[in-house]
Amino acid sequence: MSNFKVTGTIKEFLEVKSGISKATDKEWKKQIFIVTNNDGYNGNEMLYAFEVFGAEKVDNLTKYNKVGDVVEVTFNVKCNEYNGNYYTSLGAWNIKKSEVEQPEAEIEAVEPDLPF
């Protein structure tokens, strides 16, 4: 299975979802978070909805990351079939602060065009 990486800015954390597994009768937790970057066609914004699964991973997600952080996410692509419908998820398994900082807006001092 191939691993993929995306670097971008955390835009949003969706609410935590939980339930009880029918197979094991154990509780599960998952959370989706949104990462954006400008790697789209002509520099357009790209959105990625990553999922973390497991109580410890869900707890650590918001403990160590916040909206606006620049992160590098390593993930796997997974597809499941349920009742004839197919669902694809991006399962994040490594999230680290990126070495690359987002460029800040540059403010230039403009000299007035004086005649002397």
C-alpha atoms as one frame of an Amber mdcrd trajectory, in Angstrom:
protein
   0.000   0.000   0.000   1.324   3.425  -0.901   1.647   6.267   1.560   0.830
   9.794   0.484   1.849  13.166   1.956   0.191  16.560   1.862   1.415  19.796
   3.399  -1.132  22.471   4.203  -2.908  24.531   6.817  -5.452  23.092   9.231
  -8.730  24.852   8.426 -11.223  23.082  10.676 -11.837  20.193  13.073 -15.204
  18.469  12.686 -17.007  16.998  15.669 -15.874  13.701  17.153 -18.027  10.712
  16.202 -18.233   7.548  18.279 -20.130   4.302  18.479 -20.006   0.659  19.467
 -18.496  -1.927  17.120 -20.937  -4.724  16.265 -18.049  -7.169  15.799 -16.228
  -6.570  19.093 -18.723  -4.625  21.275 -15.972  -2.069  21.922 -16.353   1.697
  21.664 -14.711   3.506  18.748 -13.988   7.190  18.071 -13.066   9.063  14.921
 -12.610  12.681  13.907 -12.273  14.414  10.558 -10.109  17.492  10.083  -9.787
  19.717   7.037  -6.418  20.749   5.552  -6.065  23.257   2.713  -3.229  24.317
   0.435  -2.820  26.135  -2.861  -1.537  23.176  -4.880  -4.550  23.106  -7.202
  -4.628  24.054 -10.863  -3.313  27.627 -11.281  -2.698  27.840  -7.529  -6.334
  27.265  -6.588  -7.163  26.092  -3.092  -7.325  22.325  -2.525  -9.318  20.803
   0.351  -8.475  17.505   2.034 -10.734  15.831   4.626  -8.501  13.542   6.706
  -9.775  11.048   9.263  -8.124   9.820  12.454  -9.492   6.660  14.071  -9.050
   5.517  17.662  -9.545   7.230  21.023  -5.873   8.072  21.586  -5.391   9.515
  18.079  -8.568  11.580  18.362  -7.511  12.963  21.755  -4.002  13.826  20.507
  -5.271  15.484  17.323  -6.637  18.600  19.020  -4.211  18.386  21.928  -1.166
  18.980  19.699  -2.704  20.800  16.703  -4.873  23.870  16.240  -6.605  25.691
  13.414  -4.019  27.635  11.405  -1.114  25.226  12.020   0.919  24.261   8.957
   1.229  20.462   9.010   2.505  17.601   6.911   0.002  14.741   6.898   0.996
  11.214   5.899  -2.051   9.158   4.978  -3.474   6.117   3.200  -6.433   6.056
   0.828  -9.095   3.512   1.742 -12.367   2.584   0.053 -15.240   0.606   1.602
 -18.452  -0.778   0.109 -21.695  -0.675   2.099 -25.060  -1.645   0.606 -23.851
  -1.070  -2.940 -22.371   2.350  -2.165 -18.656   3.111  -2.073 -17.001   5.402
   0.470 -13.435   6.680   0.203 -11.508   8.022   3.191  -8.082   9.555   3.712
  -6.788   7.864   6.862  -4.163  10.092   8.483  -1.599   8.156  10.487   1.161
  10.753  10.957   0.644  14.481  11.497   3.623  16.697  12.153   4.300  20.387
  12.145   5.724  21.385   8.793   9.222  22.788   8.411   7.863  25.088   5.707
   6.129  28.160   7.062   3.249  29.762   5.237   4.457  32.974   3.609   3.279
  36.049   5.437   1.855  38.960   3.517   4.614  41.314   2.514   4.137  44.958
   3.321   6.254  47.285   1.251   7.054  50.812   2.266   6.077  53.032  -0.621
   8.060  56.203  -1.007   6.006  59.158  -2.179   6.880  60.322  -5.691   8.053
  63.832  -4.879   9.338  66.259  -7.522  12.517  67.147  -5.600
